[in-house]
Amino acid sequence: MKIVIETSLKNDKNNETDTFSVIMDMEQLANIVKSGGLESGNKALDGFVQKYINQFKEKFGKYVNK
């Protein structure tokens, strides 16, 4: 199963929307936990969250500077 987190940025002036998504593959995470334990799984989740944060900062910065 894959979990998709979709984030939309929309302003109140012209309803311009910028959307981006990140995908978490739960099977891949399960394999990481099976082979490396919970600590490895937590590190993988941390990496996923960091990827989302980096994409959010990039998109938000571009959106604000338009």
CYANA upper distance limits for C-alpha pairs under 8 A (distance plus 0.5 A):
  1 MET  CA     25 ASP  CA      6.71
  1 MET  CA     26 MET  CA      6.04
  1 MET  CA     27 GLU  CA      6.86
  2 LYS  CA     23 ILE  CA      7.00
  2 LYS  CA     24 MET  CA      6.03
  2 LYS  CA     25 ASP  CA      4.92
  2 LYS  CA     26 MET  CA      6.22
  2 LYS  CA     27 GLU  CA      8.28
  3 ILE  CA     23 ILE  CA      6.13
  3 ILE  CA     24 MET  CA      5.57
  3 ILE  CA     25 ASP  CA      6.96
  3 ILE  CA     26 MET  CA      7.76
  4 VAL  CA     21 SER  CA      7.05
  4 VAL  CA     22 VAL  CA      6.31
  4 VAL  CA     23 ILE  CA      5.03
  4 VAL  CA     24 MET  CA      6.93
  5 ILE  CA     21 SER  CA      5.99
  5 ILE  CA     22 VAL  CA      5.90
  5 ILE  CA     23 ILE  CA      6.92
  6 GLU  CA     19 THR  CA      7.44
  6 GLU  CA     20 PHE  CA      6.28
  6 GLU  CA     21 SER  CA      4.78
  6 GLU  CA     22 VAL  CA      7.16
  7 THR  CA     19 THR  CA      6.06
  7 THR  CA     20 PHE  CA      6.04
  7 THR  CA     21 SER  CA      6.74
  8 SER  CA     17 THR  CA      6.93
  8 SER  CA     18 ASP  CA      6.11
  8 SER  CA     19 THR  CA      4.70
  8 SER  CA     20 PHE  CA      7.10
  9 LEU  CA     17 THR  CA      5.97
  9 LEU  CA     18 ASP  CA      5.63
  9 LEU  CA     19 THR  CA      6.73
  9 LEU  CA     60 PHE  CA      7.98
  9 LEU  CA     63 TYR  CA      8.15
 10 LYS  CA     15 ASN  CA      6.40
 10 LYS  CA     16 GLU  CA      6.11
 10 LYS  CA     17 THR  CA      4.91
 10 LYS  CA     18 ASP  CA      7.06
 11 ASN  CA     15 ASN  CA      5.90
 11 ASN  CA     16 GLU  CA      6.58
 11 ASN  CA     17 THR  CA      7.59
 18 ASP  CA     59 LYS  CA      8.36
 18 ASP  CA     63 TYR  CA      8.06
 22 VAL  CA     52 TYR  CA      6.93
 24 MET  CA     48 PHE  CA      7.77
 25 ASP  CA     29 LEU  CA      6.96
 26 MET  CA     30 ALA  CA      6.59
 27 GLU  CA     31 ASN  CA      6.75
 28 GLN  CA     32 ILE  CA      6.80
 29 LEU  CA     33 VAL  CA      6.80
 29 LEU  CA     41 GLY  CA      6.77
 29 LEU  CA     44 ALA  CA      7.66
 30 ALA  CA     34 LYS  CA      6.61
 30 ALA  CA     41 GLY  CA      8.13
 31 ASN  CA     35 SER  CA      6.59
 32 ILE  CA     36 GLY  CA      6.16
 32 ILE  CA     37 GLY  CA      7.61
 32 ILE  CA     40 SER  CA      6.96
 32 ILE  CA     41 GLY  CA      6.27
 32 ILE  CA     44 ALA  CA      8.33
 33 VAL  CA     37 GLY  CA      4.92
 33 VAL  CA     38 LEU  CA      5.83
 33 VAL  CA     39 GLU  CA      8.22
 33 VAL  CA     40 SER  CA      6.65
 33 VAL  CA     41 GLY  CA      5.37
 36 GLY  CA     40 SER  CA      5.81
 36 GLY  CA     41 GLY  CA      7.83
 37 GLY  CA     41 GLY  CA      6.96
 38 LEU  CA     42 ASN  CA      6.55
 39 GLU  CA     43 LYS  CA      6.74
 40 SER  CA     44 ALA  CA      6.71
 41 GLY  CA     45 LEU  CA      6.76
 42 ASN  CA     46 ASP  CA      6.59
 43 LYS  CA     47 GLY  CA      6.68
 44 ALA  CA     48 PHE  CA      6.76
 45 LEU  CA     49 VAL  CA      6.69
 46 ASP  CA     50 GLN  CA      6.59
 47 GLY  CA     51 LYS  CA      6.62
 48 PHE  CA     52 TYR  CA      6.87
 49 VAL  CA     53 ILE  CA      6.69
 50 GLN  CA     54 ASN  CA      6.58
 51 LYS  CA     55 GLN  CA      6.70
 52 TYR  CA     56 PHE  CA      6.52
 53 ILE  CA     57 LYS  CA      6.63
 54 ASN  CA     58 GLU  CA      6.70
 55 GLN  CA     59 LYS  CA      6.58
 56 PHE  CA     60 PHE  CA      6.27
 57 LYS  CA     61 GLY  CA      6.37
 58 GLU  CA     62 LYS  CA      6.82
 59 LYS  CA     63 TYR  CA      6.52
 60 PHE  CA     64 VAL  CA      6.50
 61 GLY  CA     65 ASN  CA      6.68
 62 LYS  CA     66 LYS  CA      6.91
